[in-house]
Each structure stands twice: as structure tokens, then as C-alpha cells.
């Protein structure tokens, strides 16, 4: 099912951006990286990733005639201000120059916990071509409080024991902003493509606004199963090594799901003091990014070790660029990241699991997991079963070979093929 990804060159009139720095391996390098971070740094690191899309244009040049080979689409970044002027969402838009009346619904790509829209830089070239060919836009957003969106204070009024109230408040922080953005953009319906926490919030949005979502594509969504032992502890996202490959996604099967569970079970038999400590901090409302920021000058080196290990499928330049991007996001003011202990319990299972909620949806839902994922694919299968029991037979699941939790980056060509196929859906 894999397909080659078309090679794209940078837009010819873009100003030169300095090459990304080396990934810090010493305290001295780490200090230099820490000193350079900031809003300008995050903007520059994001642009280095987005320039891989040939139709990308700086905001000042969006209205100018295009010299891009992709003349049927224009891609650009924009800050969309919400009703509260202190709240805005960072957006990357891939818009066709000739919209089509019979086009599929617009697609909205939503990142996972503590990440940003730049994480999809390997998928954007394919999505931009799809947008131009189908005559419908594709948007990627940073959630409020994450990425390069506004970072207002994150506060929950409900008590720790008031679980439904806590979850509703935490979800509303993100969903209210997404709905206001939809209204400002004038979108009637959207296909949501969500990864990890972005997948969880995509389902929550569809449950709250069922008339505004035409389809869900969930890439390794968090918070699906209700078994507290179905996933590993919260440090898995910080410690897992990368699995790479280029094979295509395959329909989920009992055998493949069982193989993933056996791999997970083997890892669970190795508890550590660090794991227990992180679980304690989790319940106390800390976040992994808060811990990194508290190390001050050591932070860039810690992020560097993480990005070097976790994104092993990337080449050297791509790894440096994603490191700079992640570093700038990590060291920014904490905000939406503090949702994690309200939505998820230690072990990354939801306090209100999606498997018990998703049957209320009447739209198509596609699950995709990596072959070496730390999310439990049985949660996806159980969700599809519950949907069918409720009369919705439009659920399916894929397993992407040689990929882990970040399957869209681990095996980008396979996921790009899957996305193009799924986004062609017309209700």
C-alpha cells in the first residue's frame, strides 16, 4: 500500500534561513541552545520544516502571483485570533487556487500532546498536492496552549474526585477554541485527522459537535481502552526508541494485534523507580515538559537525546530541524500541557475512555496504529465493535508496519497513502 512521495523543492523567493544548529550533546552546547530559544526561534524552526512544501509562502507573499510548480495550491502560516484577543491558534493552511463544488470536506490535522503542527512536515507535501488536486483545503492547527498557539493559564475548578467535571473542563479548553476557529473559517463540516491526544480530542469534539464532523482518522489515539494495564506508563513517550520502514499499512487482524500486545507485555515486566516517580508527578499535575524546563540549561541536551533516539527514521538534517522545533516548543510557557493529569490517569488510559463513548458517533471512524505502537490496538477494535453494535458499520483499523507511536513520521510514505485514501471520503 506504500507509495513514493513526490520530491518537493523550496519556494524560490523565500528568504534564506540559517541552518539548524547541531543537536547538543554537551552542557556548553546545551547552554547556547537554551539562550537562543524564544518566539522568533520557534517561528524560524517551524518555517524550516514547512519550507519542505514547495507551495509554502511567507504571509507577506500569499497575495502575490505564485511561481511554485504547485500552482493549484498555496500554503502559508497564519495566526487566527479568537474572540479573546489573548487567545489565538497557529495555523498552517494548504488551500487550492481553484476550489471545486464536489470536493471532499476540508481536512484538519491535529497534533498530539506537547507537540505541534510541524511534526507532520513529512505528510504536508502529499496533503498539499491532494488539496490542489481535489479542490478542498487542508489545515493543520496547534491546539490552544500548545505548539505556537497562545498559551493562556490552564485552570480546572473541579475537585480531583469530580472526574466527569474535571474531564469536561479540560476538554473544553481545547474544544471551545477549535469550534470558534471553525466558525471563523466558515467551515460547515470537517474531516479530523488526529494523532495521540489529538485523536482523543478529535473524538471528543465530534461527540460534542456531531454535525460538524464528516469523518475521523485517528492515528494511534490515546485514551481509547478502559483497561488500566493496556498501555505502558507515561514515560514511554519519553523513552521509546524509533522503528522505521516504508511498507504500507495493513488491515488490522487478530494475529497482528496479539503480536503488538505481546511486545507491550514484555516491556511492562521491567518496572523502574523512574517510572514510579513519573507516575507520582503525573498525579500531582506535573508534565514532562515542566521537568525539562526546571533543568534550565540542561534542557536542550535532554531534548536532544530524546529527538535523536525517538526520531531515528529521519536523516541528519531532518533530525536537527525537528530537534530545534521541539526544543523551542518545550521551553515555552507551560499551558495546555497541564491537561494531561485531568484527561488521563498514569498509564495513559483515559479517565473517561473513548471505547465507552465512541458508539454515539454515526460517522466513519478509521483507526491506525504502528506495528510497534505503545497504544493498545485492542482499544480500536473494541471501539469498532461497539460502533457496530450501535448500528454504525463505518469503522475500520490499520496496522502500519515498521512504525511506532509516531507512525506518520516513522513510515511517512505508508501513512501518506492511507491519508489520501481516507480523505477522499464524501458523505
C-alpha positions in Angstrom: 0.0 0.0 0.0 3.1 2.2 0.2 3.6 4.9 -2.4 6.5 7.0 -3.3 6.3 10.6 -2.0 6.9 13.3 -4.7 10.0 15.3 -4.2 9.3 18.9 -3.5 11.7 21.9 -3.7 11.6 25.1 -1.6 9.7 28.1 -2.9 12.1 30.2 -4.9 11.6 33.6 -3.3 11.8 32.6 0.4 14.4 34.5 2.3 17.4 32.4 3.5 17.1 30.8 6.9 20.2 29.8 8.7 20.8 26.1 9.0 19.7 24.5 12.3 22.3 24.0 15.0 23.8 20.7 15.9 21.9 18.7 18.5 23.5 19.5 21.8 25.5 16.7 23.4 27.4 18.7 26.0 26.5 21.3 28.6 28.2 24.1 26.6 26.1 23.3 23.5 23.0 22.9 25.6 23.5 26.4 27.2 23.9 28.0 23.7 20.6 26.4 22.6 18.8 27.5 25.7 20.0 31.1 25.2 18.7 31.2 21.7 15.1 30.0 22.2 12.1 32.2 22.1 9.2 33.2 19.9 11.4 34.1 16.9 13.3 30.9 17.4 10.1 28.8 17.3 8.9 30.7 14.2 12.2 30.0 12.4 12.3 26.4 13.4 8.7 25.9 12.2 9.4 27.6 8.9 12.4 25.3 8.2 10.0 22.3 8.4 7.3 24.0 6.4 9.6 25.0 3.6 9.7 21.4 2.5 6.3 22.0 1.0 7.0 23.6 -2.4 3.8 25.7 -2.3 4.7 27.3 1.0 4.8 31.1 1.0 5.5 33.6 3.8 2.5 35.5 4.9 3.7 38.7 3.2 3.8 36.9 -0.2 0.5 35.0 -0.1 -1.3 37.5 -2.2 1.4 37.6 -4.9 1.3 35.5 -8.1 2.7 32.1 -7.5 6.0 30.9 -9.1 5.6 27.4 -7.5 5.3 24.3 -9.6 2.2 23.6 -7.5 0.1 26.4 -8.9 -3.1 24.7 -7.9 -2.4 25.2 -4.2 -0.9 27.9 -1.9 0.4 27.0 1.5 1.0 29.5 4.3 1.1 30.0 8.1 -1.3 32.3 9.9 -2.2 33.3 13.4 -6.0 33.1 13.8 -7.2 35.3 16.7 -10.2 34.2 18.6 -12.8 36.3 20.5 -10.4 36.7 23.3 -7.6 38.7 21.8 -5.1 36.9 24.0 -6.2 33.6 22.5 -5.1 32.6 19.0 -4.4 29.4 17.1 -1.3 28.9 15.0 -2.5 27.5 11.6 -0.8 26.1 8.5 -3.2 26.2 5.6 -2.9 24.4 2.2 -5.5 26.0 0.0 -6.4 25.2 -3.6 -6.4 28.1 -6.0 -9.4 26.6 -7.8 -11.9 25.2 -5.2 -14.3 22.5 -6.5 -18.0 22.3 -5.7 -17.9 18.5 -5.5 -14.8 18.4 -3.4 -14.4 16.2 -0.2 -14.8 18.0 3.1 -11.8 20.1 4.3 -9.3 18.2 6.4 -8.0 19.4 9.7 -4.7 17.8 11.1 -4.3 17.9 14.9 -1.1 17.0 16.7 -0.6 15.1 19.9 0.5 16.0 23.4 3.2 18.6 23.7 3.9 18.6 20.0 3.0 21.0 17.2 1.8 21.0 13.6 5.4 20.9 12.4 5.5 17.2 13.4 3.6 16.4 10.2 6.2 18.0 7.9 6.7 14.7 6.1 3.0 14.5 5.4 2.4 18.1 4.3 3.8 17.8 0.7 1.4 14.9 -0.1 -1.5 16.7 1.7 -0.8 19.9 -0.3 -0.9 18.0 -3.6 -4.1 16.3 -2.5 -5.7 19.7 -1.6 -4.8 21.1 -5.0 -6.0 18.1 -6.9 -9.3 17.7 -5.0 -10.0 21.4 -4.8 -10.5 21.4 -1.0 -8.3 22.9 1.8 -6.2 21.1 4.3 -5.4 22.8 7.6 -3.1 21.9 10.4 -3.5 23.5 13.8 -1.7 23.9 17.0 -4.0 23.3 19.9 -4.6 26.3 22.2 -1.9 26.2 24.9 0.5 24.1 22.8 2.7 24.5 19.8 3.0 28.1 18.7 -0.6 28.9 19.7 -1.4 31.2 22.6 -0.5 29.8 26.0 -3.1 31.1 28.4 -3.2 29.8 32.0 -4.7 26.3 32.3 -7.0 26.1 35.3 -9.5 23.5 36.4 -12.1 24.4 39.0 -13.5 20.9 39.6 -12.0 18.8 42.5 -9.8 15.8 41.9 -12.6 13.4 42.9 -15.1 15.1 40.4 -13.8 13.1 37.4 -16.6 13.9 34.8 -16.4 17.6 35.7 -12.6 17.6 35.5 -12.6 15.9 32.1 -15.3 18.2 30.8 -13.4 21.3 31.8 -10.1 20.0 30.4 -11.7 19.0 27.1 -13.5 22.4 26.8 -10.2 24.3 27.0 -9.3 22.8 23.6 -12.7 22.1 22.0 -14.1 25.6 22.6 -11.1 27.1 20.7 -11.4 24.6 17.9 -15.1 25.3 17.5 -14.5 29.0 17.5 -11.8 28.6 14.9 -14.2 26.5 12.7 -16.8 29.3 12.8 -14.2 32.0 11.9 -13.0 29.9 8.9 -16.6 29.3 7.8 -16.3 25.5 7.6 -19.6 23.6 7.7 -18.0 20.1 8.1 -14.5 18.8 8.6 -12.6 15.6 8.4 -10.4 15.5 11.5 -7.1 13.7 11.4 -5.8 13.5 15.0 -2.7 11.9 16.4 -2.4 10.6 20.0 -4.0 13.3 22.3 -5.2 15.0 19.1 -7.1 11.8 18.2 -8.7 11.7 21.7 -9.7 15.4 21.4 -11.0 14.8 17.8 -13.4 12.2 19.1 -14.4 14.5 22.0 -15.1 17.3 19.5 -17.2 15.0 17.3 -19.2 13.9 20.3 -19.9 17.5 21.2 -20.5 18.8 17.7 -21.7 15.8 15.7 -23.0 17.9 12.8 -19.6 19.5 12.2 -17.5 16.3 11.6 -17.8 14.2 8.5 -15.2 11.6 9.4 -12.4 10.8 11.9 -9.0 9.5 11.1 -7.3 8.5 14.4 -3.5 7.9 14.3 -2.5 6.0 17.4 -5.1 7.8 19.6 -4.6 7.9 23.3 -7.3 7.3 25.9 -9.3 4.6 24.0 -9.3 1.5 26.2 -10.5 1.3 29.7 -8.1 -1.4 30.9 -5.5 0.4 33.1 -2.9 -2.2 32.2 -3.4 -1.9 28.5 -0.7 0.7 27.9 2.7 1.4 29.4 3.4 4.2 31.9 3.7 7.9 30.9 7.4 7.7 30.4 7.0 5.5 27.3 6.7 8.5 25.1 9.9 9.9 26.5 11.9 6.6 26.3 10.8 4.6 23.3 13.3 4.0 20.5 12.2 4.6 16.9 11.0 1.9 14.5 11.4 2.7 10.8 10.3 1.4 7.5 8.5 2.0 4.3 6.0 -0.8 3.9 2.3 0.0 3.6 -0.4 -0.2 6.2 -2.3 -3.4 6.6 -5.8 -4.0 7.8 -5.8 -4.9 11.5 -6.0 -8.6 12.3 -6.2 -10.6 15.5 -2.7 -12.0 14.9 -1.1 -8.6 14.4 -2.9 -7.1 17.4 -1.8 -10.0 19.5 1.8 -9.6 18.4 1.7 -5.9 19.5 0.2 -6.9 22.9 3.0 -9.5 23.5 5.6 -6.9 22.7 4.0 -4.5 25.2 3.7 -7.1 27.8 7.4 -7.9 27.7 8.2 -4.2 28.3 5.8 -4.0 31.2 7.7 -6.6 33.1 10.6 -4.1 33.6 9.3 -1.5 36.2 11.7 1.1 37.3 12.0 3.7 40.1 11.9 6.4 37.4 8.6 5.0 36.2 7.0 5.1 39.7 8.4 8.6 40.2 6.9 9.9 37.0 3.6 8.4 37.9 3.6 10.3 41.2 4.4 13.5 39.4 1.7 12.8 36.9 -1.0 12.6 39.6 0.4 15.8 41.2 -0.2 17.7 37.9 3.3 17.9 36.7 4.2 17.5 33.0 7.3 16.0 31.3 8.0 19.5 29.8 7.8 21.2 33.2 10.5 18.8 34.3 12.7 19.6 31.3 12.2 23.4 31.9 13.2 23.0 35.5 16.6 21.8 34.5 17.3 25.2 32.8 20.5 24.9 30.8 20.4 21.1 30.7 17.0 21.2 28.9 18.3 21.4 25.3 20.6 18.4 25.9 17.7 16.3 27.3 15.5 17.2 24.4 18.4 16.5 22.0 18.8 13.0 23.4 15.1 12.4 23.1 14.8 13.6 19.5 17.9 11.7 18.4 16.6 8.5 19.9 12.9 8.9 19.2 13.0 10.1 15.5 15.5 7.6 14.2 13.7 7.3 10.8 14.8 10.8 9.9 18.0 11.8 8.2 20.6 14.1 9.9 19.2 17.4 8.7 15.6 16.4 9.4 16.5 15.3 12.9 18.3 18.6 13.6 15.3 20.6 12.4 12.7 18.6 14.4 15.0 18.9 17.4 15.2 22.7 17.1 11.4 22.9 16.7 10.7 20.6 19.7 13.2 22.4 21.8 11.6 25.8 21.2 8.1 24.4 21.9 9.3 22.6 25.1 10.9 25.6 26.7 7.9 27.9 26.1 5.5 28.8 28.8 3.5 25.8 30.1 -0.2 25.9 29.4 -2.3 23.2 27.7 0.2 20.5 28.7 -1.3 20.5 32.2 -4.4 18.9 30.8 -2.8 15.5 30.9 -3.5 14.5 34.5 -7.1 15.6 34.2 -7.8 13.6 31.0 -5.5 10.6 31.5 -4.5 8.6 34.5 -1.0 7.2 34.9 -0.6 4.6 32.2 -2.1 6.9 29.6 -5.6 5.4 29.8 -8.4 7.9 29.8 -10.4 8.8 33.0 -13.4 8.6 30.7 -12.3 6.1 28.0 -13.3 6.6 24.4 -14.3 3.0 24.0 -17.3 3.7 26.2 -18.2 6.9 24.4 -17.5 6.4 20.7 -20.6 4.4 19.9 -22.6 7.5 20.0 -20.9 8.7 16.7 -22.7 8.0 13.4 -19.8 8.9 11.1 -17.0 6.8 9.7 -14.0 6.3 12.0 -10.6 4.9 10.9 -8.0 3.8 13.5 -4.3 3.4 12.5 -1.6 2.0 14.8 2.1 1.4 14.4 3.4 -2.2 14.4 5.5 -1.3 17.4 3.0 1.1 19.0 2.7 1.6 22.7 -1.0 2.4 22.3 -3.3 -0.7 22.6 -4.8 -1.6 19.2 -7.4 -3.7 21.0 -9.0 -0.4 22.1 -9.5 0.4 18.5 -11.0 -3.0 17.7 -13.3 -2.8 20.7 -14.4 0.7 19.7 -15.3 -0.5 16.2 -17.2 -3.4 17.7 -19.2 -1.0 19.9 -19.9 1.2 16.9 -21.3 -1.8 15.0 -23.5 -2.8 17.9 -24.9 0.7 17.8 -25.6 0.4 14.0 -22.5 2.2 12.7 -20.6 -0.1 10.3 -18.2 2.5 9.0 -15.3 1.7 11.3 -12.0 0.2 10.3 -8.5 -0.2 11.5 -5.0 -0.4 10.0 -1.6 -1.5 11.4 1.4 0.3 9.8 4.5 -1.9 9.6 7.9 -0.8 10.9 6.3 2.1 12.8 5.8 3.1 16.4 3.6 5.7 18.1 4.6 8.4 15.6 3.6 6.3 12.7 3.1 9.4 10.4 6.8 10.1 10.8 8.1 6.6 11.3 6.6 5.3 8.0 5.5 8.5 6.3 5.0 7.1 2.8 2.6 4.4 4.1 0.6 6.9 6.2 0.5 9.4 3.3 -1.1 6.7 1.1 -3.6 5.9 3.9 -4.4 9.6 4.4 -5.1 10.3 0.7 -7.4 7.2 0.5 -9.3 8.1 3.7 -9.6 11.9 2.9 -11.3 11.1 -0.4 -14.4 10.2 1.5 -17.6 12.1 0.6 -20.6 11.8 2.9 
